[in-house]
Amino acid sequence: MELKVYKDTVTAAESICDTKLELPVETEMLIPDYLPQVFKIVKCFVYLVVLQKQVTAGRLTVDGYLRCVVYYQSEGDESLCQAEQKLPFTKQVDVKPGSWGPATVLVSGETEYVNCRAVNQRRVDVRGAFALSIEAVAEAQGEVITALAGGGIQQRTTSLTGSKTVGSQEKLITAEESIAFDAPPEMVLSTQCTGAVNEVKLVSGKAVLKGEIRAEVVYRTAPGHTLVHTTRQIPFNEILDVEGAAEDCQCFAVVQPTGCTITGGSGEDEGENTISATAALYVKVYRPVEYMAVSDAFSTESETVLTQQQVALEEVADVFTQQVEAVTTGQLPDENARIIDVMATPLPMEVIEQDGEAVLRGRVMAHLLCINALEEIDCYDKVCEYTLPRRYPRPAADVIAQCYPSVGSVSARKVGEDTSAAIVLTVRGIVSFRSTQTVLADVQCTSPLVRDDGDIALRIYFAQAGEDMFDIAKRYAASPEAIAAANDTGSGILEAPQRLLIPSAT
């Protein structure tokens, strides 16, 4: 009887890009006439804002801008002031050749260094470099053998479990809400935002998301360096088109604020302020999948030639929202410095290995604004490290993590000469395991099987516990079911030592 081979298409995950780039930070910032002149540069921050990530025609394109924010002390009343400028960029990198399905693109970065100086009272020169990390994992279609029949073929199957990405979508959204201040701001210094998706509903081809963006506005109402904090919750309700999304799918969604503006009312609405937040809404829709594949085979009638292949799979292992606190202590360079405020910048997280398990480690930078003995404003940076209380029984190289840390609250205090800073972060993430399994790519039956049994009428095999009946049958070119039937035992793994009668295959 002719051998029949049945195949099916499976989805495999493969890394198509993993690179690091350097973005130059070079600009001359002109201080507008409506802002005070520069007396002293306090601190320069560089933030990454990604607007679009797209894989087309063998290239990955990343569009966005670096948001350069300069804090300075003004001439005259020596107040704390702020000015900013956007530095747009477009980067293209080659991806691994091939026909790819949906790709998960991770873009992160941090400031390598930045030097900021006042050329004159109206011109600020900024020079530095920003390290950009780009990683992309895509889905590829491949064929595996799911079943064999005919030709006396015997087969061993294995289960391939993973997660299939149905679709992913990114969308820039805008949400606004009214905001009230106890006193009219003289200057807004910072509008730091965090976001959360509170509810997700999948319907045919769409994802309905509800959530809110929390905006914290830092401002001063008079000259000087006394800062006021006001927070506002900005709700949003969005619908994203995700082809293939259905109610039986699972979803990971996160919102990353990219900017925030405050506008004052005019006319009849004078005195009413509106806060408007823009954010990137990211949705990944996936479903668990399981395939049965033939991992080994032999024939009781013919010689067989096997061709093996490695199949890579990605399986979503954890979707989480984790709160964690990072703390740092130490002395400030100026022992007489007084803390007036503190800010924080979360840095990209990484997967590391501890005691044979993968863990997620992150860093966050605390920025302490202080008044020194000369009544001038200085900024001191302190790095805090933290590790999430989640461990995964996998090597770090086999773990893919998309983590989005955001700062919930930050505080600092000084007791004597010691200064401590505590930062509470909320980390939202999705963790997948990457694994490979060996299965058959092709099976061919060639010439008739030549046996060397001779005059042997009875064959007995003393099997050990843990042996697989399939391996024993393959050794003697016999059917595993026939051996099991002759010995009144199962056809799988033997639980105890056993004497087996090997029936003749003829």
KACOR-V548363 format. One record per residue. N is the residue number from 0. PSI is psi in radians with two decimals (* if undefined). Layout:
n:N psi:PSI
n:N psi:PSI
//
This chain:
n:0 psi:2.36
n:1 psi:2.48
n:2 psi:2.30
n:3 psi:2.32
n:4 psi:2.16
n:5 psi:2.29
n:6 psi:2.78
n:7 psi:2.76
n:8 psi:2.28
n:9 psi:2.78
n:10 psi:2.21
n:11 psi:2.52
n:12 psi:2.42
n:13 psi:2.42
n:14 psi:2.17
n:15 psi:-0.16
n:16 psi:2.34
n:17 psi:1.73
n:18 psi:2.83
n:19 psi:2.37
n:20 psi:2.81
n:21 psi:2.19
n:22 psi:2.17
n:23 psi:2.49
n:24 psi:1.68
n:25 psi:1.98
n:26 psi:2.70
n:27 psi:2.06
n:28 psi:2.14
n:29 psi:2.18
n:30 psi:2.10
n:31 psi:2.77
n:32 psi:-0.47
n:33 psi:-0.08
n:34 psi:2.66
n:35 psi:2.74
n:36 psi:2.82
n:37 psi:2.27
n:38 psi:-0.73
n:39 psi:2.37
n:40 psi:2.24
n:41 psi:-0.88
n:42 psi:2.56
n:43 psi:2.22
n:44 psi:2.57
n:45 psi:2.06
n:46 psi:2.50
n:47 psi:2.27
n:48 psi:2.01
n:49 psi:2.17
n:50 psi:-0.57
n:51 psi:2.46
n:52 psi:2.19
n:53 psi:2.35
n:54 psi:2.01
n:55 psi:2.48
n:56 psi:0.76
n:57 psi:0.22
n:58 psi:2.55
n:59 psi:2.17
n:60 psi:2.26
n:61 psi:2.12
n:62 psi:2.48
n:63 psi:-2.78
n:64 psi:2.74
n:65 psi:2.20
n:66 psi:1.90
n:67 psi:2.02
n:68 psi:2.18
n:69 psi:2.19
n:70 psi:2.33
n:71 psi:2.82
n:72 psi:2.31
n:73 psi:2.74
n:74 psi:2.49
n:75 psi:-1.59
n:76 psi:-0.03
n:77 psi:0.70
n:78 psi:2.74
n:79 psi:2.19
n:80 psi:2.95
n:81 psi:2.48
n:82 psi:2.63
n:83 psi:2.85
n:84 psi:2.52
n:85 psi:2.40
n:86 psi:1.66
n:87 psi:2.65
n:88 psi:2.69
n:89 psi:2.18
n:90 psi:2.37
n:91 psi:2.34
n:92 psi:2.62
n:93 psi:2.53
n:94 psi:2.88
n:95 psi:2.29
n:96 psi:2.53
n:97 psi:3.04
n:98 psi:1.92
n:99 psi:2.62
n:100 psi:-2.64
n:101 psi:2.42
n:102 psi:2.45
n:103 psi:2.01
n:104 psi:2.14
n:105 psi:2.12
n:106 psi:2.19
n:107 psi:3.07
n:108 psi:3.00
n:109 psi:2.77
n:110 psi:2.18
n:111 psi:-0.86
n:112 psi:2.73
n:113 psi:2.26
n:114 psi:2.24
n:115 psi:2.26
n:116 psi:2.64
n:117 psi:2.00
n:118 psi:-0.75
n:119 psi:-2.93
n:120 psi:-0.17
n:121 psi:0.05
n:122 psi:2.26
n:123 psi:2.28
n:124 psi:2.23
n:125 psi:2.24
n:126 psi:2.33
n:127 psi:-2.90
n:128 psi:2.53
n:129 psi:2.23
n:130 psi:2.10
n:131 psi:2.23
n:132 psi:2.29
n:133 psi:2.20
n:134 psi:2.38
n:135 psi:2.32
n:136 psi:2.17
n:137 psi:2.87
n:138 psi:2.35
n:139 psi:2.56
n:140 psi:2.34
n:141 psi:2.82
n:142 psi:2.48
n:143 psi:2.71
n:144 psi:2.17
n:145 psi:-0.42
n:146 psi:2.70
n:147 psi:2.61
n:148 psi:2.62
n:149 psi:2.94
n:150 psi:0.42
n:151 psi:0.41
n:152 psi:2.39
n:153 psi:2.44
n:154 psi:2.65
n:155 psi:2.24
n:156 psi:2.72
n:157 psi:2.68
n:158 psi:2.26
n:159 psi:1.96
n:160 psi:2.50
n:161 psi:-2.87
n:162 psi:2.33
n:163 psi:2.17
n:164 psi:2.01
n:165 psi:-0.68
n:166 psi:2.76
n:167 psi:2.62
n:168 psi:2.49
n:169 psi:2.45
n:170 psi:2.34
n:171 psi:2.21
n:172 psi:2.81
n:173 psi:2.30
n:174 psi:2.49
n:175 psi:2.76
n:176 psi:2.70
n:177 psi:2.66
n:178 psi:2.44
n:179 psi:2.48
n:180 psi:2.51
n:181 psi:-0.58
n:182 psi:2.58
n:183 psi:2.25
n:184 psi:2.36
n:185 psi:-0.62
n:186 psi:2.28
n:187 psi:2.18
n:188 psi:-0.52
n:189 psi:2.48
n:190 psi:1.49
n:191 psi:2.31
n:192 psi:2.56
n:193 psi:2.71
n:194 psi:2.77
n:195 psi:2.41
n:196 psi:2.02
n:197 psi:-0.41
n:198 psi:2.34
n:199 psi:2.32
n:200 psi:2.18
n:201 psi:2.22
n:202 psi:-3.13
n:203 psi:1.86
n:204 psi:0.17
n:205 psi:2.69
n:206 psi:2.12
n:207 psi:2.15
n:208 psi:2.38
n:209 psi:2.49
n:210 psi:-2.84
n:211 psi:2.68
n:212 psi:2.21
n:213 psi:2.05
n:214 psi:2.23
n:215 psi:2.06
n:216 psi:2.18
n:217 psi:2.20
n:218 psi:2.97
n:219 psi:2.57
n:220 psi:-0.07
n:221 psi:2.89
n:222 psi:2.60
n:223 psi:-2.65
n:224 psi:0.36
n:225 psi:2.07
n:226 psi:2.54
n:227 psi:2.44
n:228 psi:2.31
n:229 psi:2.35
n:230 psi:2.67
n:231 psi:2.34
n:232 psi:2.21
n:233 psi:1.86
n:234 psi:2.70
n:235 psi:2.70
n:236 psi:1.96
n:237 psi:2.65
n:238 psi:2.18
n:239 psi:2.41
n:240 psi:2.05
n:241 psi:1.74
n:242 psi:2.26
n:243 psi:-0.19
n:244 psi:2.41
n:245 psi:2.96
n:246 psi:-0.43
n:247 psi:0.03
n:248 psi:2.93
n:249 psi:2.80
n:250 psi:2.49
n:251 psi:2.22
n:252 psi:2.46
n:253 psi:2.60
n:254 psi:2.28
n:255 psi:1.85
n:256 psi:2.42
n:257 psi:-0.28
n:258 psi:2.90
n:259 psi:2.39
n:260 psi:2.68
n:261 psi:2.24
n:262 psi:2.50
n:263 psi:2.68
n:264 psi:2.87
n:265 psi:2.81
n:266 psi:-2.24
n:267 psi:-0.41
n:268 psi:0.22
n:269 psi:2.35
n:270 psi:-0.29
n:271 psi:2.25
n:272 psi:2.59
n:273 psi:2.30
n:274 psi:2.26
n:275 psi:2.17
n:276 psi:2.37
n:277 psi:2.55
n:278 psi:2.72
n:279 psi:2.07
n:280 psi:2.10
n:281 psi:2.31
n:282 psi:2.32
n:283 psi:2.09
n:284 psi:2.28
n:285 psi:2.91
n:286 psi:2.56
n:287 psi:2.50
n:288 psi:2.69
n:289 psi:2.27
n:290 psi:2.58
n:291 psi:2.22
n:292 psi:2.60
n:293 psi:2.14
n:294 psi:-0.33
n:295 psi:2.70
n:296 psi:2.74
n:297 psi:2.89
n:298 psi:2.49
n:299 psi:-0.04
n:300 psi:-0.50
n:301 psi:2.78
n:302 psi:2.47
n:303 psi:2.51
n:304 psi:2.10
n:305 psi:2.41
n:306 psi:2.15
n:307 psi:2.79
n:308 psi:2.74
n:309 psi:2.25
n:310 psi:2.18
n:311 psi:2.36
n:312 psi:2.61
n:313 psi:2.25
n:314 psi:2.18
n:315 psi:2.13
n:316 psi:-0.45
n:317 psi:2.29
n:318 psi:2.14
n:319 psi:2.78
n:320 psi:1.97
n:321 psi:2.26
n:322 psi:2.39
n:323 psi:2.62
n:324 psi:2.34
n:325 psi:2.33
n:326 psi:2.46
n:327 psi:2.56
n:328 psi:2.80
n:329 psi:-3.04
n:330 psi:2.56
n:331 psi:2.65
n:332 psi:-0.60
n:333 psi:1.92
n:334 psi:-0.30
n:335 psi:0.07
n:336 psi:2.51
n:337 psi:2.26
n:338 psi:2.22
n:339 psi:-0.41
n:340 psi:2.93
n:341 psi:2.43
n:342 psi:2.98
n:343 psi:2.53
n:344 psi:1.98
n:345 psi:2.46
n:346 psi:2.83
n:347 psi:2.49
n:348 psi:2.87
n:349 psi:2.76
n:350 psi:2.16
n:351 psi:2.95
n:352 psi:2.26
n:353 psi:2.12
n:354 psi:0.72
n:355 psi:0.10
n:356 psi:2.69
n:357 psi:2.36
n:358 psi:2.80
n:359 psi:2.12
n:360 psi:2.48
n:361 psi:2.97
n:362 psi:2.62
n:363 psi:2.42
n:364 psi:2.15
n:365 psi:2.30
n:366 psi:1.91
n:367 psi:2.02
n:368 psi:2.14
n:369 psi:2.72
n:370 psi:2.16
n:371 psi:-3.05
n:372 psi:-0.39
n:373 psi:0.18
n:374 psi:0.49
n:375 psi:2.70
n:376 psi:2.26
n:377 psi:2.78
n:378 psi:2.19
n:379 psi:2.35
n:380 psi:2.43
n:381 psi:2.28
n:382 psi:2.27
n:383 psi:2.34
n:384 psi:2.62
n:385 psi:2.73
n:386 psi:2.29
n:387 psi:2.50
n:388 psi:0.91
n:389 psi:2.24
n:390 psi:2.52
n:391 psi:2.24
n:392 psi:1.11
n:393 psi:2.66
n:394 psi:2.59
n:395 psi:-0.57
n:396 psi:-0.33
n:397 psi:0.17
n:398 psi:2.22
n:399 psi:2.12
n:400 psi:2.20
n:401 psi:1.90
n:402 psi:2.40
n:403 psi:1.56
n:404 psi:2.50
n:405 psi:2.59
n:406 psi:2.16
n:407 psi:-0.80
n:408 psi:2.72
n:409 psi:2.43
n:410 psi:2.71
n:411 psi:2.59
n:412 psi:2.77
n:413 psi:2.15
n:414 psi:1.89
n:415 psi:-2.19
n:416 psi:-0.15
n:417 psi:2.39
n:418 psi:2.35
n:419 psi:2.56
n:420 psi:2.36
n:421 psi:2.22
n:422 psi:2.17
n:423 psi:2.12
n:424 psi:2.65
n:425 psi:2.12
n:426 psi:2.12
n:427 psi:2.33
n:428 psi:2.91
n:429 psi:2.27
n:430 psi:2.28
n:431 psi:2.60
n:432 psi:2.33
n:433 psi:2.26
n:434 psi:2.78
n:435 psi:2.50
n:436 psi:2.58
n:437 psi:2.14
n:438 psi:3.09
n:439 psi:2.38
n:440 psi:-0.48
n:441 psi:2.57
n:442 psi:2.28
n:443 psi:2.32
n:444 psi:2.18
n:445 psi:-2.01
n:446 psi:2.78
n:447 psi:2.55
n:448 psi:2.23
n:449 psi:2.09
n:450 psi:2.58
n:451 psi:0.55
n:452 psi:-0.46
n:453 psi:-2.28
n:454 psi:0.28
n:455 psi:2.09
n:456 psi:-0.46
n:457 psi:2.32
n:458 psi:2.27
n:459 psi:2.38
n:460 psi:2.27
n:461 psi:1.76
n:462 psi:2.61
n:463 psi:2.78
n:464 psi:2.39
n:465 psi:-0.16
n:466 psi:2.59
n:467 psi:2.28
n:468 psi:-0.55
n:469 psi:-0.73
n:470 psi:-0.66
n:471 psi:-0.78
n:472 psi:-0.66
n:473 psi:-0.61
n:474 psi:-0.60
n:475 psi:0.19
n:476 psi:0.79
n:477 psi:2.87
n:478 psi:2.26
n:479 psi:-0.64
n:480 psi:-0.63
n:481 psi:-0.73
n:482 psi:-0.75
n:483 psi:-0.72
n:484 psi:-0.66
n:485 psi:-0.40
n:486 psi:0.09
n:487 psi:0.90
n:488 psi:3.06
n:489 psi:2.91
n:490 psi:0.26
n:491 psi:-2.35
n:492 psi:2.31
n:493 psi:2.29
n:494 psi:-0.33
n:495 psi:2.77
n:496 psi:2.53
n:497 psi:2.48
n:498 psi:2.16
n:499 psi:2.34
n:500 psi:2.14
n:501 psi:1.86
n:502 psi:2.71
n:503 psi:2.45
n:504 psi:-0.24
n:505 psi:*
//
